[in-house]
Amino acid sequence: MSETQIKLEDLSVDFDGRFRLDDITWAITPGQQWLIAGANGSGKSALAAVLAGEGDHISGTLVGLPGNVALVSYERQAELIAAELRKDDADILDVISEGTPVSEIIAEVCLDDALAQELVATLGLKPLTDRAFRKLSTGETRKVMLIRALTSRPELLVLDEPFDGLDHDSLEWLQGHLAALAETVPMVLVLNRFDECPDFITHIAYVDGGQLLHQVDRSDEQSLAELHQLIHLKTSELDVPAADPAMALPSLNPDEPLVQLSKATVRYTDNTVFENLDWTIDANEHWQVSGPNGSGKTCLLSLITGDHPQCYVNDIRVFGFQRGTGESIWQIKQYIGYVSTALQWEYRVGTSLRNVIISGFYDSIGLYTKSTDTQKAIADDWLHVLGMAGRSDEPFTGLSFGEQRLALIARAMVKHPPLLILDEPCLGLDDMNRQLVLALIERICRSGNTTVLYVNHRLEDAIPGIENHLALG
Amino acid sequence: MQYGGAMTSCCRMWDTVLQISQFTKRVDVGSVAAMANYFNSLSLREQLAELGKCRFMHLDEFTEGVDALMGKKIVVIGCGAQGLNQGLNLRDSGLDVSYALREAAIAEQRQSWKNATENGFTVGTYEELLPTADVVLNLTPDKQHTNVVNTIMPMMKQGATLSYSHGFNIVEEAMAVRDDITVIMVAPKCPGSEVRAEYVRGFGVPTLIAVHEDNDPNGEGLALAKAYAVGTGGHKAGVLMSSFVAEVKSDLMGEQTILCGMLQTGSLLCFDKMIDEGIDPGYASKLIQYGWETVTEALKYGGVTNMMDRLSNPAKIRAFDLAEEMKDIMRPLYQKHQDDIMTGAFSSGMMDDWANDDAKLLGWRADTAETAFEKTEAGDMEISEQEYFDNGILMVAMVKAGVELAFETMTAAGIVADSAYYESLHETPLIANTIARKKLYEMNATISDTAEYGCYLYNHACVPLLADFMTGITSDVIGKGLDLSDAGVDNARLIEVNAAIRSHPVEEIGAVLRGHMADMKRIV
């Protein structure tokens, strides 16, 4: 283990004018293992990224950083995925680009092949090593990021939300692995959920508004209790903002199920994701869908939303349309509100926070229609509920991952859709916002107009009112 | 500009073509010589009328949606990026789409078969699918059109529709399509992956449509082309209604001169000059490789005016003067290219090379790979966005000269301003992007063989033409930037230069068209 202290003194760091950390003074002494805590948008991830050399130092000093710092974060994951997508975008060759395979993505930074092999096997990625990185599911890309970090022989390991999006088995394994690794490698973790704090963590840094407000030694019970209180601020009474009366949908036949899949199968030349799945969703029957990473949860949902091309070779009836009989995808999407990590990756257009929420009325990524004053007012109501009042005109791309997630959840709910599909909605949310979102979902379930499909791995995120359960894989 | 890989197209994209073109190549040689040129068969009055067709269509002209195609059986030939992505969009718009592949591609489960099947499309042989097709979309590279169309025409049913995405085969090769078949063109002006990505976002990409007047037996060509544009999402981003003739003659001119030719010539000249002036080769290579993309990004947003406005005042005046000088030198070359395109001399010359196993094309391609610019890796120094302008004054001047000359020459030849704008200024950033990716190799690999051939023709004439001019150039306009200890300029001169830049006709039509697009585009 390194003998050098990492020392930040009055350090101010700018992140492309989007965010700023101010006057951070912090020392990481050998033997300490830190957790950075704070609300969404507080600067937790920014502080972690500084340790990995990101941001422009405006003033102050940072000394003692080891040469090889490995960082796993949503931002890094997004960058890597965006770089892969850009390769595709820029491809004006008339061929379909396949993207970089997983094995190459790992090999780019790997210094320990044996460990890489072991991790690939343990995390169940073996069948996927030849697949294009950008074709993986969210949880799978996260695992690849972890493997890259763990096999690069890091002298400091910075993990920003390492447990999010992992299925139960992988999560348990990772927690064990990190606990062992903590003996030799200094670590800084960022966690939105305080209850996940591993035992090996010795110190906690609490960040708010771009400042490091508290540093707590874990053995100091008094300070720890105060910090707990700070983090567990209760959510206020909340009202779900109204829908836009001018955007009434063509009405649905109340006697018909919303969704009916008969013997649904998704198959590629080299593998079958699932087969012969029957599933009927009646109005007001809320469902929870679970299963390990890569079991096809997102794939199944995209058969319903029409985003999966194989929806046309399956027997699928949604909102009264038998798929593949002349309906357009926009006729389907008008009945659906949808949020997922994949959507967040794809939402790469420069527009304001308010417009992102309004785009939910039009099922578009970006806004291509003039919005009405009513819609603007509804969007602002949503921002108020989310604790983001007054920030309507901020550019969406400048928000933190968790804040973007909140905005996309509002986008999904804004039109009070007959079917609300929430694919791991709480990824990247801090405790308070998670409570807020779960409460919103619960309200919407009870409203009687919206049927909810909810995907998650965490039993503690169960929502009262969701009684049906579909387990995949 | 057509998007279709030159090198890859032969070997990967359309699985079947290689074998046909090998055994029919000799036949082509004979038929090329005898082949008429459609444009030359028209009277002057008709030629001018066809060249003058180009109109920006308004959203309210698309209220029929995809109705004209609803329930019709659409069969796509060519499962490359355009073929696959357009098919995905059309199907998501409620249309019936399937893919015709050669038997061998199906039997061997080649990539095209995989692409179509994994995306849940019906795939069949030509014999299975074409006889019942109402609309056939030919999305193969132009070079193969004669073979493809001759193969499929006998299988197509009476009264069906054949759609092209480029008019070369009809206009330059005088393909005579059966009288009962309706012939249309629908050409999204972006790469296939973007055609799909924009549709999924709820938008589309700018699209050009046309009807071949000689093949519109039932007068439904326009309705079908409009429905097709709606099906791919193009109507949301803006549709230009043009003609086969206008599309071909303006497309060829744009790609040969400003889009590919000027960028190739400019890259080679600027690099060699910087080396002569003692600039670090890695820096020179990087300044050019990424410089075209950076300066033309400014062009995309605000035309030549905005690109020039990114320079300091003294630099702007220098760039203006350099551009004026180059325009005078290069004008006869642009005119010769346009003349050869209009008379058909360009096409027949190129088709002779096709018949000669692409001897010239392949030779020129190999020569390009051996140039100093191509062989020098870009350095790893940082170059800020503004530095590309400040140290690349000559590059800015070359873009300005090329865009304006191409536009002036096209409009003087009877092509309307809208077409001339799209085929010059509008597409320059897209091509510049390919150079940023992998230099001239990537650009030439990406563009069609037709564009690549034209690009080399231009380059071979333009490099010697600018030789004298280049002897007077020093690193202050390429590589180092002006020494701005005194950034003062004469007010009267600056006003004069600004007025000249802003009043050029390409800026006038550009402001109108970018305005239309902005109206339809994202409301931010």
Chai-1 contact restraints between the chains, C-beta under 6 A:
chainA,res_idxA,chainB,res_idxB,connection_type,confidence,min_distance_angstrom,max_distance_angstrom,comment,restraint_id
A,D88,B,S193,contact,1.0,0.0,6.0,A-B,restraint_1
A,D89,B,S193,contact,1.0,0.0,6.0,A-B,restraint_2
A,A90,B,R437,contact,1.0,0.0,6.0,A-B,restraint_3
A,D91,B,S193,contact,1.0,0.0,6.0,A-B,restraint_4
A,I92,B,Y3,contact,1.0,0.0,6.0,A-B,restraint_5
A,I92,B,P191,contact,1.0,0.0,6.0,A-B,restraint_6
A,I92,B,T446,contact,1.0,0.0,6.0,A-B,restraint_7
A,L93,B,G5,contact,1.0,0.0,6.0,A-B,restraint_8
A,L93,B,T8,contact,1.0,0.0,6.0,A-B,restraint_9
A,L93,B,T446,contact,1.0,0.0,6.0,A-B,restraint_10
A,D94,B,Y3,contact,1.0,0.0,6.0,A-B,restraint_11
A,D94,B,G4,contact,1.0,0.0,6.0,A-B,restraint_12
A,D94,B,G5,contact,1.0,0.0,6.0,A-B,restraint_13
A,D94,B,M13,contact,1.0,0.0,6.0,A-B,restraint_14
A,D94,B,G80,contact,1.0,0.0,6.0,A-B,restraint_15
A,D94,B,A81,contact,1.0,0.0,6.0,A-B,restraint_16
A,D94,B,Q82,contact,1.0,0.0,6.0,A-B,restraint_17
A,V95,B,T8,contact,1.0,0.0,6.0,A-B,restraint_18
A,V95,B,R12,contact,1.0,0.0,6.0,A-B,restraint_19
A,V95,B,M13,contact,1.0,0.0,6.0,A-B,restraint_20
A,V95,B,G80,contact,1.0,0.0,6.0,A-B,restraint_21
A,V95,B,A81,contact,1.0,0.0,6.0,A-B,restraint_22
A,I96,B,A81,contact,1.0,0.0,6.0,A-B,restraint_23
A,I96,B,N115,contact,1.0,0.0,6.0,A-B,restraint_24
A,Y268,B,E118,contact,1.0,0.0,6.0,A-B,restraint_25
A,T269,B,K114,contact,1.0,0.0,6.0,A-B,restraint_26
A,P309,B,N119,contact,1.0,0.0,6.0,A-B,restraint_27
A,P309,B,G120,contact,1.0,0.0,6.0,A-B,restraint_28
A,Q310,B,G120,contact,1.0,0.0,6.0,A-B,restraint_29
A,Y312,B,G120,contact,1.0,0.0,6.0,A-B,restraint_30
A,V313,B,G120,contact,1.0,0.0,6.0,A-B,restraint_31
A,G326,B,G94,contact,1.0,0.0,6.0,A-B,restraint_32
A,E327,B,G94,contact,1.0,0.0,6.0,A-B,restraint_33
A,S328,B,S93,contact,1.0,0.0,6.0,A-B,restraint_34
A,S328,B,G94,contact,1.0,0.0,6.0,A-B,restraint_35
A,I329,B,D92,contact,1.0,0.0,6.0,A-B,restraint_36
A,T351,B,V524,contact,1.0,0.0,6.0,A-B,restraint_37
A,S364,B,R201,contact,1.0,0.0,6.0,A-B,restraint_38
A,S364,B,G202,contact,1.0,0.0,6.0,A-B,restraint_39
A,I365,B,R201,contact,1.0,0.0,6.0,A-B,restraint_40
A,G366,B,R201,contact,1.0,0.0,6.0,A-B,restraint_41
A,G366,B,R522,contact,1.0,0.0,6.0,A-B,restraint_42
A,L367,B,I523,contact,1.0,0.0,6.0,A-B,restraint_43
A,Y368,B,F203,contact,1.0,0.0,6.0,A-B,restraint_44
A,Y368,B,R522,contact,1.0,0.0,6.0,A-B,restraint_45
A,K370,B,I523,contact,1.0,0.0,6.0,A-B,restraint_46
